[in-house]
Amino acid sequence: MKMPLTLNDMQSLRNVTSGVEKADIALLHGDVVDVYSGRMLHDYSVAIKGDWIAALGQDIDCMIGPGTQVIDVSGKVLVPGLVDGHTHLNCIARPEDILRFCMLGGTTTIVNETMEIVHTAGYKGMIEYMAAFENQPVKVFFTVAIPLNLNHSADRLMPTVAQLKRLLTRDDVAGVGEGYWQMVLAGNKYLPTLAEESLRLGKTVEGHGAGAHNAKLETYLAYGVNSDHESTSVEDVLERLRMGVFVQIRQGTIRKELDALAPMAKMNIDLSHVSIVTDGIDPRDMEKSGYLEASAQTAVDLGFDFIKVIQMVTLNPARHFRLDHYVGGIAPAKHADIIVLPNSKTIKPELVISRGKPIVQRGKLLVQPSPYTFTIKGLTAPKRRVKPGDLAIKAPGTAPLSIRIMDLVTELVSREAIVEMTPENGELKPDISRDLLKICLLTPGHRPFSALVRGIGINQGAIASSYIWETYGVVAVGVNDQDIASAMNRVVELTGGIVFCENGEMVSELPLTVGALMTDQPLEPVLAAMRAIQTRSEELGGKFPDLIKTMSVLCTGAIPFLRIHEDGLIDIKSNSILPIIAEG
Ligand SMILES: [Fe+2]
């Protein structure tokens, strides 16, 4: 990606400002958000040459020639192309399909995490994933993944520290990706070295400090961590700002924090060290509501000042990533990334210009993102088929026992709960009347591990998925071992995917053959399959609004408290495996 100004660019811009050469595009008589001073400039015009803004002024007539494309933007509001400072673009759909939504909403610079693909496709997966976003109509930067897998079957895929260190020198790498604070404090072997190198290169160390406060937060920051996107309250934000942390307010599919943080709109605090990020948006949500522009619109609707919101999705994240010398503002010698809005209340672009090229006009794409053909595979292991008998939860006797279960208290958070269950023929069986379903994890080199989970709510069949954070394998939840085994075997057969099985029949399936996380299929059938899975879940009593999302977090160390691991139920806080039978 060519980014900073070259000598040729400098000469060309000089020629335009002096009238020797003419602008390629002139946007005339708009209101322009000056993100640097926080003011609205009335009746200003912009001259664009090549990739760059040549001039912003009230009279650019001398820069307009017969070859200049003149666009009257009077009555409209010009803001810089939006910058998403933290996202995960591997949300099931193909990269080009995700990028279409980003482009339509006017996001022209993206900083993208690489952590999911590293856990299922290793270093090669990361390299291909990054290549898929090269030379696209909008700029995509990356943060280098910190391996954070709880399950050791993924260890063999993990890159070396040296490989990741080398990636940090790439121009399109903005820093080190989010390292979950508990795992960093527990001694993650990658973070210290990568953080040191990133800081030496003038790049960032992104954070994930959910629930970290006071001394724990300070210890985490000792590793050079300089951002966090996990604030869920105004107090969290103020503590992080006080500690010099760049705050990324998350407003996307996994969490929406703006409602809780809306009181900040009325507080007299400096927001220049704050941004709004998506942290990834599911393609179903993108189709419905859009991308970062929708998150920014929510902030405006909640009472945040329009110009401050624009700063939080342009200049502020650009400054954090040291990209502000060419991204994040409408000014001379900055990339010509400009979006034209109908007014100063509505963040829905009528025109999107990215690096001097109009890419969207009146809601239609003028250029298409490039497709990418991945060579990485999905799951190539385990090879052995799961038999229903492999999934038994063995328990002795015929007397009631105290059983430790995973209790999903929200669609994401799980707690330990103890329930009384009586073994039947030496096994603990699901009990639909109490919403106690079986949860199973299959990873290469391990026998499937099974436990019980409460909260999902379905009363028939089973769902299995390889779209799971930081885990190479298949997780399944269901009401009987036959359907669970069939669903898991089908996901392995597909080399990755999400399937719903009822009475031995696959009622919905979505193959994810790229790193077991992404499809190679067009968007429409993919969205249809995702919706079909959710619809069927709800028809069968499913309680959560997005079962695919809930399934995706069952093995992660990112969200408390009890998770399923290849060796048993794991308590994230103490990092210890707990027995299913709580007492004898
Ligand atoms: Fe994230």
Boltz pocket constraint, residues with backbone or C-beta under 6 A from the ligand:
constraints:
  - pocket:
      binder: B
      contacts: [[A, 86], [A, 87], [A, 88], [A, 113], [A, 178], [A, 279]]
      max_distance: 6.0
